[in-house]
Every structure is written in C-alpha cells, then in structure tokens.
Amino acid sequence: MKIDPKLDTFPKLLMNRKILSPDRPAIREKDLGIWQTWNWAQVCDEVRSLACGLAAAGFKRGDKLAIVGDNRPRLYWGMAAAQCLGGIPVPLYQDSVVQEMEYVINHADVRFALVEDQEQVDKMLELSPKCPKLEQIYYDDPRGLVHYTPKNLHNYDYLIEDGVKFYADNPDYLDSEIAKGIKSDISVILYTSGTTGFPKGVILTYENILSTVNSSIEFDSLTEKEECLAYLPMAWVGDHIFSYAQSYVAGFCVSCPESGETVLHDMQEIGPTYFFSPPRIFENLLTTVLVRMEDASWIKRKMFDYFMNVAKRCGVNILEGRSVNPLDRLLYLIGKIVVYGPLKNTMGFSRMRLAYTAGEAIGPEIFEFFRSLGINIKQLYGQTEASVYITVQTDDNVKPDTCGPPFPGVEVKISDAGEILYKSPGVFKSYYKNPEATLSTRTGDGWVFTGDAGYFDDDGHLKIIDRVKDVGRLNDGTLFAPKFLENKLKFFPQIREAVTFGDGRDYVGAFINIDLEAVGNWAERHNVAYASYQELAANPQVYEMIRKCIEKTNRDLSADSEIAGSQIKRFLILHKELDADDGELTRTRKVRRRIINERFTSLIDALYSESSRGHIENIVTFEDGRKGTMIADLEIQDIATFDHMKLAS
C-alpha cells in the first residue's frame, strides 16, 4: 500500500478516507448488548462537528486535550478533533488515581478534557482546584450526572450542537486548520508509566508515527479488510498505534468492547483478524481453556489431549509451511474439525490472521500452544519512544524465546555494558518540558538508550534479559537478572506476579502473588474453602503448588551455566496483591522495585534470615479510595536447587 506523502497528518488521512471508502466500517461499539457501527463518512462528519465545537469553546492550535476513559469511539474522535485544530491529545490511564492525573494535567498544561463517565468526571472535579489551567470538562456517558452543576462541565452532545452552529457560520474554517498541519507537528503526547519516578511525556510527531505505521502495514500486509479489537488503555502507545494510527492509514475497522469484563465474549462475536495483546491475555485464555477441560467429560478430555499432542507435534510446521508426513497432516485436519476449530471459535480466534504479543516475555509453552493451533502469533519489542517498533519476528522465522530481528528501517546495537540502543525514523522528538531526560536518553546522532539489557543470538534475533539498572550479581559473582526470573515464574498460570531479590546477597529470594482466578478455580474443584485472597494465599496446599512451580523454574535455570547460580532458594506468598493504586506497580503492571523495597523491608529481611515466618504491617488502598492497615504473619519456605553439572550429565 502506497501512502500519498501529502497525507502527512491524521486529520488529512481521515478526510481522505471519506473520499476513498466512505461506506466501509470504521469503528464499532457494543452498548447495552448491541453493536453499533459507524462508517468512515460518518466518522469524518462526527469529527468535523466535534472539532468545530472545540473551536467554538476556544480550543486553539497548540492546546492540549486530555482523553480519559475506556476505549470509546467518541474518545478516539476527540483525539482526531484536537488534531484537526492543531491541538495535541494527551490520553491518560483511566484507572489512574486523582494524584496521578493531577500531575499529568498540570505538567502537560491541559486546558480541555474529554472523559468517559461519572467516575472520570468525579476525578476531574476533584483535581480541578489544583489544576488552574484546566478550563472545560466534557463527558460522553451522562448516567449519574444529571444533577452535576459545575459551569465548566458539559455533555458531549453540547459540543456537537455548538459545532454544527460553528460550522454553519464558518464553513471553511476547519479545512483551513487541517491544511495548516504538517508532518513535523506534534501528533500526541504519551506519558510513560513512571517506573522510577514521575512519568515523562513522550512527544511523537506525525512523521514519527506515520513512518513506522506505513512500514508496519507493508511488513504485515494489512488492508482495509482487517478487524481489530480496541481494549487496551488508550494512554498506551500500543493502542495508539494499533487501534488509531494503523486504522486511519490502512482503513480497517476497530471495535470497542462493552466493558473490560466482556472483552473475551465480545471478541468471540467480532472475530478479529488482527490482534495485539500482552502475554497475560494469552495466558488467561489458556488457563480458561484448561480449567474448562478439567470440568469436561472423560471422552472430551481424552480427545482434547490426543489432538493437542498431534498439534504439538506438527501444528507449527504446518503453519510455517514445512514438510509434514501425510498421516500427521490427516490427523491435524481431523483435529482441526473436532478440537482446534471449536477451540479457536470459543476464544474468538476463528478469523485470526495475525496476532502480536509484547510488553513482557511470553512462556514458550503458551506461545507454541497458540501457534500449534494455526494462529500466527508473533513477538515484537518496542517502546513509546520508538513509536512501538524496534524488533519484530517475521512470518517465516518465529522463535518462542526472542523478539525477532530489527524492524525495517531500524538500527539496533548492543553497548559494551550490554544495553540495547536503537535508531529509527520513529524516534520521539523529546520529552515534554524535560530537556535533561531527553539528553540522557537520546544521543546527538539519534541513538536511543532503552535501559534494557539484551543480546543477539546466532540468527540475529534479539533476546531481552532485564532492565540494565536491575541486573546485578550475587555475592559469588553469579549474574542476577530479576525480570528474567520473574517472567519465568509468571509463565505458570497460578502465579500472577513475582518479585525477586538477590543483588549483593548470597542467594535469590522471591515474593509471589497468586492468580486468584486460576488458584480459586483449583480450590473450587478440590473443595478447598476460602473467604479471601489472604486466606487462600496462606493455604498449605497453595504453598505446595507454588513450591512445585518454583522448583520447575529452578530445574530450567540449572541448565544454563550463566544463571544456574541464581536459582530461587526461599520464597513467600504475599498476603495481598501488588496494586498500582498502592504505588507498587505502574499502570502497565511493571514492578516499582524501590517502593517494594521500602514497604516490604521486614519481609525481605526475613527472607534472608533463618526465620520461617515474616511479619508485615502495611497501608493499603481499598476500591472505594479508603485506606487501611493490613497485618500478616507469612510463612517462608526453602526451595530445592539443582546442580548444573549433575543435571547436564
């Protein structure tokens, strides 16, 4: 697909879509159980009215529009409307607490906000007194807001009404503003998750985004016939690229689920052809499948096990076009009819042509499970600062433990310290109002320091080890890569989160968060009663289950001479889930190690003592915003480790 170079902004692409494919579906939303669809002509008209409404309210070139909420057509249109006027959308994580939103809104100098519903309106009204530049708040869903009276709070329909009037009086205004936009203009500001401190505003220009989007569309042969599901946070660069930018360029349809809880069900109804997900979604899907099979009849379990063994033996070879003996090919065809087809239909993958996973490492077994079913799932490595793409796997060379070779147009190198650096047309312009961070992240000749440690294997595929700052050494000199260890632990469906310790210590210790859904299902099947997460986490049978998972991890680690010494020797199961609201995780579920070290000092000390128990008292935030104190005495267990040489022999 060749893109007209004159279409160098999203507003220009949108207006062109009305000419190229006015009747093709552009976006869908499921509301009250019914799918509603807008074609490109309707989207174009809606964005025009919305942009004119913002203009009537005083929105001007360079202004910022905060976007807050779940994936909703009107919020995506708000981004386009702001860009039409030369403004800059600033999407925020919808589950952010007030203090987090307050920082971003003040830092980005936001004047206008478009939010989804009452929950987000309440946050905006609470932070408004501390955000003097925030002038107007508009909302999409009016439920619960009938009696709200602030003068700066308005319904979305209010904007549209004003926009229609403004357009009637100024018919040439919007086209004139759109024409002023050029490729070097700022397209969006996306804030990082703030793993180590305050989040940074990543400035991406139209040229940054469109250069990588055009390459990605050509790389994966994306067309206007794709169907994509938009369910990841709008503030995350992945959603911005896959659900917004690629859609406007390729012209495919994006569907917004009814809610976060209905994503999997809605995906079954839509049957996307193009899908992006962090590993956790694929892990949850596999866990759901295995749990359901536990409850299936004996004959169904036998049939499932038999044909999954067939798929494991030859499914990946069939997907990648390699030779397979006729009997296996016939068995696979039968399995496709009786097992693989119904299974993919249950997951919503019947029409899946391409799927990507990124953000964390995915378990090789999980990765190969989906590929063996004929689903072309691949891995990529990217960053907000790169407009996503740094390395990506090709269709004909997919490996479960790498992120693939460099993406077309991207240069990647490894520093002497083992840090990954890259250079590409998608490299961000700068961090907003943070020149010091920009200079420390991007060199004068365009190389970007990722902060990740990794290396290229013999096939030129990139392997990620950990964050450079987190890589350390045990006292005996053994390499300690906590994220690498944690990802291996999280391959088990029973483990939702893990935090490991070991730098400057004699051995590795670990905190474990169980996965409440997976372990809860196990408890129900085995008649294990529990009243809370805390009670289930302390159950001796659960400890035994997690101990076996860690021992399996230790066996795997022992096979690698470089990291055999970093096997986990002691662990405990935390009494609470690590939570972004408590500051222990970022909004993208990355561990904030400094916070963990500060808040769980007593438990860390207990891990490195001879004690079999650890005591903890910590403050937690409940769902309604109240704070309280949790007190617990947690069991600490030792884990078997394995000698590298003995295992190898």
C-alpha positions in Angstrom: 0.0 0.0 0.0 1.5 3.3 -1.1 0.5 6.3 1.0 0.2 9.7 -0.6 3.0 11.8 1.0 0.6 14.8 1.1 -1.5 12.9 3.7 1.0 13.6 6.4 -1.4 14.1 9.4 -4.2 12.0 10.8 -6.9 14.7 10.0 -5.8 14.7 6.3 -5.9 10.9 6.3 -9.4 11.0 7.8 -10.8 13.4 5.3 -9.3 11.3 2.5 -11.0 8.2 4.0 -14.4 9.9 3.3 -13.4 10.0 -0.4 -11.7 6.6 -0.7 -14.0 4.4 1.3 -16.9 6.3 2.8 -19.2 3.3 3.3 -16.6 0.9 4.8 -17.0 0.3 8.5 -14.5 2.4 10.5 -15.4 1.8 14.2 -17.8 -0.2 16.3 -19.0 -0.1 19.9 -21.1 -2.5 21.8 -23.6 -0.7 24.0 -26.3 -2.4 26.0 -25.6 -5.6 24.2 -26.0 -4.2 20.7 -23.2 -3.4 18.2 -23.3 0.0 16.6 -21.2 0.7 13.6 -20.0 4.0 12.0 -18.6 4.1 8.5 -15.7 6.4 7.5 -18.1 9.1 6.1 -20.0 9.2 9.4 -16.8 9.3 11.5 -15.5 12.2 9.3 -18.7 14.2 9.9 -18.7 13.5 13.6 -15.1 14.6 14.0 -15.8 17.7 12.0 -18.7 18.7 14.3 -16.6 17.8 17.4 -13.6 19.9 16.2 -15.8 22.8 15.4 -17.4 22.5 18.8 -14.0 22.7 20.4 -13.1 25.7 18.3 -16.3 27.4 19.4 -15.2 26.8 23.0 -11.9 28.5 22.4 -9.6 25.5 21.7 -6.8 26.7 19.5 -3.5 25.5 17.9 -1.1 24.0 20.5 -3.8 23.4 23.1 -3.9 20.1 24.9 -7.0 17.8 25.2 -6.9 15.2 28.0 -8.6 12.0 27.0 -9.7 9.7 29.9 -11.8 6.5 29.8 -12.2 3.1 28.4 -12.0 2.6 24.6 -14.9 4.5 23.2 -15.5 5.9 19.7 -16.1 9.4 21.0 -12.8 9.4 22.8 -10.9 8.4 19.7 -12.9 11.0 17.7 -11.8 13.5 20.4 -8.1 12.8 19.6 -8.8 13.4 15.9 -10.8 16.6 16.6 -8.0 18.1 18.6 -5.5 17.3 15.9 -7.8 18.9 13.3 -7.3 22.2 15.1 -3.6 21.8 15.5 -4.0 20.7 19.1 -2.5 17.8 20.9 -4.3 14.9 22.5 -3.0 13.7 25.9 -4.6 10.3 26.8 -4.4 9.3 30.5 -4.7 5.9 32.0 -8.4 5.5 33.0 -7.5 3.7 36.3 -5.1 6.4 37.5 -5.9 7.9 40.9 -6.5 11.6 41.2 -3.0 12.5 42.2 -1.5 10.8 39.1 -3.9 12.6 36.8 -3.3 15.9 38.5 0.4 15.6 37.8 -0.1 14.9 34.1 -2.7 17.6 33.6 -0.6 20.2 35.2 2.6 19.1 33.5 1.0 19.0 30.1 -0.7 22.3 30.5 -4.1 20.8 29.7 -6.9 23.2 29.1 -9.7 20.9 28.0 -10.7 17.3 29.0 -12.9 14.8 27.3 -13.8 11.9 29.6 -16.0 8.8 29.5 -18.3 8.8 32.5 -19.2 9.8 36.1 -16.1 8.1 37.5 -13.8 10.2 35.4 -15.8 13.3 35.9 -15.5 12.9 39.7 -11.7 12.7 39.3 -11.6 15.8 37.1 -13.8 17.8 39.5 -11.7 16.8 42.5 -8.4 17.8 40.9 -9.7 21.0 39.2 -8.9 23.3 42.1 -5.2 22.2 41.8 -5.2 22.4 38.0 -5.8 26.1 37.3 -5.2 25.7 33.5 -8.0 23.1 33.1 -11.0 25.2 31.8 -13.6 22.8 30.3 -14.6 19.2 31.0 -16.8 17.3 28.6 -18.2 13.8 29.2 -19.5 11.0 27.0 -21.8 8.9 29.2 -24.4 11.1 31.1 -25.5 8.4 33.5 -25.3 9.7 37.1 -24.5 13.2 36.1 -28.0 14.8 35.8 -27.6 16.8 39.0 -24.0 17.9 38.5 -23.9 21.7 38.2 -20.3 23.0 37.6 -20.3 25.6 34.9 -17.3 24.1 33.2 -18.9 20.6 32.9 -20.7 19.8 29.7 -22.2 16.8 27.9 -20.5 15.7 24.6 -23.8 16.5 22.8 -23.3 20.1 23.9 -20.0 20.2 21.9 -21.7 18.7 18.8 -24.5 21.2 18.9 -22.1 24.1 19.2 -20.0 22.5 16.4 -22.9 22.3 14.0 -23.6 26.0 14.6 -20.0 27.0 14.3 -19.6 25.0 11.0 -22.7 26.7 9.5 -21.2 30.1 10.3 -17.6 29.2 9.4 -17.8 26.5 6.6 -14.1 26.9 5.6 -12.5 27.2 9.0 -11.8 23.6 9.7 -10.5 22.7 6.3 -8.1 25.7 6.6 -6.9 24.5 10.0 -6.4 20.9 8.8 -4.4 22.2 5.8 -2.0 24.0 8.2 -0.9 20.8 9.7 2.5 19.4 8.6 4.3 16.1 9.3 6.7 17.8 11.8 3.8 18.9 14.1 3.3 17.2 17.4 0.7 14.4 17.0 0.3 13.2 20.5 2.0 13.3 24.0 2.0 9.9 25.7 3.1 9.6 29.3 5.4 6.8 30.4 4.2 4.6 33.3 6.7 6.2 35.7 8.5 3.1 36.9 11.2 5.0 38.7 9.6 8.4 39.4 7.3 10.9 37.7 6.1 9.9 34.3 7.7 11.6 31.3 5.6 13.0 28.4 6.9 11.5 25.2 6.4 13.8 22.2 5.7 12.0 19.0 5.3 13.9 15.7 3.1 12.8 12.8 6.3 11.9 10.9 7.4 9.7 13.8 4.2 7.7 13.9 3.4 7.6 10.2 6.8 6.4 9.2 6.6 3.4 11.5 2.9 2.8 10.7 3.5 2.8 7.0 6.3 0.3 7.4 4.3 -1.9 9.7 1.3 -2.0 7.2 3.6 -3.0 4.4 5.5 -5.5 6.7 2.3 -7.4 7.7 0.3 -6.7 4.5 -2.5 -5.0 6.5 -5.6 -4.0 4.5 -8.9 -2.2 5.0 -10.5 -5.7 5.5 -8.8 -6.3 8.9 -10.9 -6.3 12.0 -9.2 -5.1 15.2 -10.3 -5.1 18.9 -9.5 -1.9 20.9 -9.4 -2.9 24.6 -6.0 -1.8 25.9 -5.5 1.6 27.6 -5.8 4.5 25.2 -2.8 6.1 27.0 -0.6 3.2 26.0 1.4 3.6 22.8 0.4 0.1 21.6 -3.3 1.0 21.5 -2.5 4.4 19.9 -0.6 2.7 17.0 -2.8 -0.4 16.5 -6.3 1.0 17.2 -5.9 4.5 15.9 -2.9 5.2 13.7 -2.9 2.0 11.6 -6.7 2.1 11.3 -6.6 5.6 9.8 -3.8 4.7 7.4 -5.0 1.2 6.3 -8.7 2.0 6.7 -9.6 -1.1 8.7 -12.4 -1.3 11.3 -11.7 -1.1 15.1 -14.2 -2.5 17.6 -14.7 -1.2 21.2 -16.0 -3.8 23.7 -18.8 -3.1 26.0 -16.6 -3.2 29.1 -13.3 -4.6 30.3 -15.2 -7.6 31.7 -16.8 -8.5 28.4 -13.7 -8.3 26.2 -13.4 -12.1 25.6 -17.1 -12.5 24.9 -17.2 -9.5 22.6 -14.1 -10.9 20.8 -16.0 -14.1 20.1 -18.7 -12.0 18.4 -16.4 -9.8 16.3 -13.8 -12.5 15.4 -10.9 -10.1 14.8 -8.4 -10.8 12.1 -5.6 -8.7 13.7 -5.0 -8.8 17.4 -2.5 -7.3 19.8 -2.1 -8.4 23.5 0.3 -8.6 26.3 1.2 -12.2 27.3 -1.2 -12.1 30.3 -4.2 -12.2 28.0 -2.9 -15.3 26.1 -2.1 -16.8 29.5 -5.6 -16.1 30.8 -7.1 -17.7 27.6 -5.0 -20.8 28.0 -5.9 -21.0 31.7 -9.6 -20.7 30.9 -9.3 -23.5 28.3 -7.5 -25.8 30.7 -9.9 -25.1 33.6 -12.9 -25.9 31.3 -11.3 -29.1 30.2 -11.0 -30.2 33.9 -14.8 -30.0 34.1 -15.4 -31.7 30.7 -16.5 -35.3 30.3 -13.9 -38.1 30.2 -14.2 -38.6 26.4 -13.8 -34.9 25.7 -10.7 -34.7 27.8 -9.2 -37.7 26.1 -9.9 -36.3 22.6 -8.5 -32.9 23.6 -5.3 -34.4 25.0 -4.8 -36.6 21.9 -5.3 -34.0 19.3 -3.3 -31.4 21.2 -0.4 -33.8 21.1 -0.9 -34.0 17.4 -0.9 -30.2 17.2 2.2 -30.0 19.4 4.0 -32.5 17.1 3.2 -30.9 13.7 1.0 -27.8 14.0 3.8 -25.3 14.0 5.4 -27.0 10.9 2.1 -26.8 9.1 1.7 -23.1 10.0 5.2 -22.3 8.8 4.8 -24.3 5.5 7.4 -27.0 6.4 7.0 -30.6 5.3 4.9 -32.9 7.5 4.2 -36.6 7.0 0.8 -37.4 5.4 -0.6 -39.2 8.4 0.2 -36.3 10.8 -1.3 -33.9 8.2 -4.5 -36.0 8.1 -4.7 -36.2 11.9 -4.2 -32.5 12.1 -7.0 -31.9 9.7 -9.4 -34.1 11.8 -8.2 -32.3 14.9 -9.0 -29.0 13.2 -12.6 -30.1 12.8 -13.2 -31.7 16.2 -10.9 -29.7 18.5 -8.9 -26.8 17.1 -11.7 -25.1 15.2 -14.2 -25.1 18.1 -11.5 -24.1 20.4 -10.5 -21.1 18.3 -14.1 -20.1 17.9 -14.6 -20.2 21.7 -11.6 -17.8 22.1 -12.7 -15.5 19.2 -9.7 -16.5 17.0 -11.6 -18.2 14.2 -10.7 -15.5 11.7 -7.3 -14.6 13.2 -4.7 -13.9 10.5 -2.1 -12.2 12.7 -1.5 -11.7 16.4 1.2 -9.9 18.3 2.4 -10.1 21.9 4.8 -7.7 23.6 5.5 -5.9 26.8 6.8 -9.0 28.7 8.2 -12.4 27.8 5.6 -15.0 27.0 6.1 -18.6 28.1 7.4 -20.8 25.3 4.7 -23.4 26.0 2.0 -20.8 25.8 3.4 -19.3 22.6 3.7 -22.7 20.9 0.3 -23.7 22.1 -1.4 -20.9 20.0 0.9 -21.4 17.0 0.2 -25.1 17.0 -3.5 -24.3 16.6 -2.6 -22.4 13.4 -2.7 -18.9 14.9 0.1 -16.7 13.5 1.2 -15.2 16.8 4.5 -13.3 16.8 6.5 -11.3 19.3 7.9 -7.7 19.0 10.0 -5.4 21.1 9.2 -1.8 21.3 9.0 1.4 23.3 6.8 4.5 23.4 9.9 6.5 22.4 10.2 4.4 19.2 6.6 4.7 18.2 6.5 1.0 19.2 8.6 -0.9 16.7 12.2 -1.8 17.4 12.4 -5.6 16.6 9.8 -7.9 15.2 9.5 -11.5 14.2 8.9 -12.4 10.5 6.3 -14.9 9.4 8.9 -17.4 8.3 11.3 -17.2 11.3 9.4 -17.2 14.6 11.2 -18.3 17.8 9.5 -18.6 21.2 12.3 -17.0 23.2 13.3 -14.0 21.1 11.8 -10.7 19.9 13.0 -11.1 16.3 15.4 -9.1 14.2 15.4 -5.3 13.8 12.2 -3.9 12.2 12.7 -2.4 8.7 14.3 1.0 8.9 15.5 0.5 12.5 19.1 0.1 13.5 19.9 -1.8 16.8 23.2 -2.2 18.6 24.3 -3.5 22.0 26.6 -1.3 24.1 29.7 -2.6 25.8 27.6 -2.6 29.0 25.0 -4.8 27.4 22.4 -2.1 26.9 20.2 -2.1 23.8 20.3 1.1 21.7 18.3 1.8 18.6 17.9 4.5 15.9 14.8 4.8 13.7 12.5 7.3 11.9 10.0 6.7 14.7 12.3 8.0 17.4 10.5 10.6 19.6 11.1 14.3 19.3 11.7 14.9 23.0 10.3 14.5 26.5 7.8 17.4 27.2 9.4 20.1 29.3 12.2 17.7 30.3 15.4 18.5 28.3 17.7 16.8 30.8 15.9 13.5 30.4 15.9 13.9 26.6 19.6 14.4 26.5 20.3 11.4 28.8 18.1 9.2 26.7 18.9 10.2 23.1 22.3 10.9 21.7 23.1 13.8 19.4 23.2 11.4 16.4 19.8 9.9 17.2 20.6 6.7 19.1 18.2 6.0 22.0 19.2 4.2 25.2 16.4 1.7 26.0 17.6 0.9 29.5 17.1 -2.8 28.6 19.9 -5.4 28.6 20.0 -8.0 25.9 21.9 -9.6 23.1 21.6 -11.0 19.6 21.5 -14.8 19.1 23.2 -16.6 16.2 20.2 -16.0 14.0 20.3 -12.2 14.6 17.2 -12.3 16.9 17.2 -10.0 19.9 16.9 -11.6 23.3 15.9 -9.4 26.3 17.4 -10.2 29.7 16.3 -7.4 32.0 16.5 -3.7 32.8 20.1 -2.6 32.8 19.7 -0.9 36.2 18.2 -4.0 37.7 20.9 -6.5 36.5 23.2 -7.3 39.4 25.4 -10.0 40.9 25.1 -12.4 43.8 27.9 -12.3 46.3 29.6 -15.2 44.5 29.5 -13.3 41.2 26.6 -15.1 39.6 24.5 -12.9 37.2 21.2 -11.8 38.8 18.5 -10.7 36.3 15.3 -10.2 38.3 12.9 -9.6 35.5 14.2 -12.6 33.6 13.5 -14.8 36.7 10.1 -13.2 37.4 8.9 -13.7 33.8 9.8 -17.4 34.1 7.8 -17.7 37.3 4.8 -15.9 35.7 4.7 -18.5 32.9 2.8 -20.6 35.4 -0.9 -19.7 35.4 -1.0 -20.0 39.2 1.5 -17.1 39.6 0.2 -13.6 38.7 3.1 -11.5 39.9 6.6 -12.2 41.3 9.4 -10.0 42.7 12.8 -11.5 43.2 15.8 -10.2 45.2 19.5 -11.2 45.1 21.8 -8.3 44.1 24.6 -8.2 46.7 23.2 -11.2 48.6 24.1 -14.8 49.0 21.1 -16.2 47.2 17.9 -15.3 45.4 14.6 -14.9 47.3 11.1 -14.3 45.9 7.8 -12.8 46.7 4.8 -14.4 44.9 1.3 -13.2 44.1 -1.0 -16.0 43.3 -3.5 -15.6 40.4 -6.8 -15.5 42.2 -8.9 -16.8 39.3 -6.6 -19.7 38.5 -6.0 -20.8 42.1 -9.6 -20.0 43.0 -10.8 -22.4 40.3 -8.4 -25.0 41.6 -9.7 -24.5 45.1 -13.3 -25.0 43.9 -12.5 -28.2 42.1 -10.7 -29.6 45.2 -13.3 -28.4 47.7 -10.8 -26.0 49.4 -12.8 -23.4 51.3 -11.5 -19.8 51.5 -13.1 -16.4 52.3 -10.5 -14.0 50.9 -7.3 -13.7 48.9 -5.3 -13.6 52.1 -6.8 -16.8 53.3 -6.2 -18.6 50.0 -2.6 -17.4 49.7 -1.8 -18.8 53.2 -3.3 -22.2 52.5 -0.6 -25.0 52.8 -1.8 -26.7 49.6 -1.4 -23.5 47.7 2.1 -23.2 49.1 2.9 -26.7 47.9 1.5 -25.8 44.5 3.7 -22.7 44.2 6.7 -24.6 45.6 6.5 -27.1 42.7 6.3 -24.2 40.2 9.4 -22.6 41.6 11.3 -26.0 41.6 10.4 -26.4 38.0 11.8 -23.0 37.3 15.0 -23.9 39.2 15.4 -27.0 37.1 15.2 -24.9 33.9 17.6 -22.4 35.3 20.1 -25.1 36.2 20.5 -26.0 32.6 22.2 -22.6 31.8 25.7 -22.2 33.2 25.4 -18.4 33.2 22.4 -18.2 35.5 22.4 -21.7 37.2 23.6 -20.0 40.4 20.6 -17.6 40.6 18.1 -20.3 41.4 15.5 -19.3 44.0 16.2 -20.7 47.4 13.5 -19.1 49.6 10.0 -17.7 48.9 6.8 -16.5 50.5 3.4 -15.8 49.2 2.3 -12.2 49.8 -0.9 -11.6 51.7 -2.2 -9.0 49.2 -2.0 -8.5 45.5 0.6 -5.9 44.4 -1.5 -2.9 43.3 -1.0 0.2 41.1 -3.3 2.1 43.5 -0.8 1.4 46.3 2.1 2.5 44.1 3.6 -1.0 44.0 3.0 -1.4 40.2 2.8 1.1 37.4 -0.4 1.3 35.4 1.1 -1.1 32.9 1.8 -3.6 35.7 5.5 -3.1 35.9 7.1 -3.6 39.4 8.2 -0.4 41.2 11.2 -2.1 42.9 12.1 1.0 45.0 8.6 1.0 46.5 8.6 -2.7 47.1 11.9 -2.4 48.9 10.6 0.4 51.1 7.3 -1.1 52.0 8.2 -4.7 52.5 11.6 -4.3 54.2 10.6 -6.6 57.1 9.7 -9.4 54.7 12.8 -9.0 52.7 14.9 -9.2 55.9 13.0 -12.3 56.9 13.8 -14.0 53.5 17.5 -13.5 54.3 17.3 -14.7 57.8 16.8 -18.2 59.3 13.3 -17.4 60.3 10.4 -19.5 58.9 8.0 -16.6 59.2 7.8 -12.9 58.3 5.7 -10.1 59.9 4.3 -7.2 57.9 2.1 -4.2 58.6 1.3 -2.0 55.6 -1.2 0.6 54.4 -3.5 -0.4 51.5 -6.0 1.4 49.3 -9.4 -0.1 49.0 -11.5 0.1 45.9 -13.6 3.0 47.3 -10.5 5.0 47.9 -10.4 4.4 51.7 -7.1 3.4 53.3 -6.5 0.8 55.9 -3.7 -1.3 57.5 -3.2 -5.0 56.8 -1.3 -7.1 59.3 0.0 -10.5 58.5 2.5 -13.2 59.5 3.6 -15.1 56.4 5.2 -18.5 56.0 8.6 -18.6 54.4 9.7 -21.8 52.7 13.0 -23.2 51.4 13.2 -24.5 47.8 15.3 -27.3 46.3 18.0 -26.2 43.9 19.8 -28.3 41.3 23.4 -28.6 40.4 24.2 -27.6 36.8 26.8 -30.3 36.1 24.8 -33.1 37.6 21.7 -32.2 35.6 23.7 -31.8 32.4 25.2 -35.3 32.8 
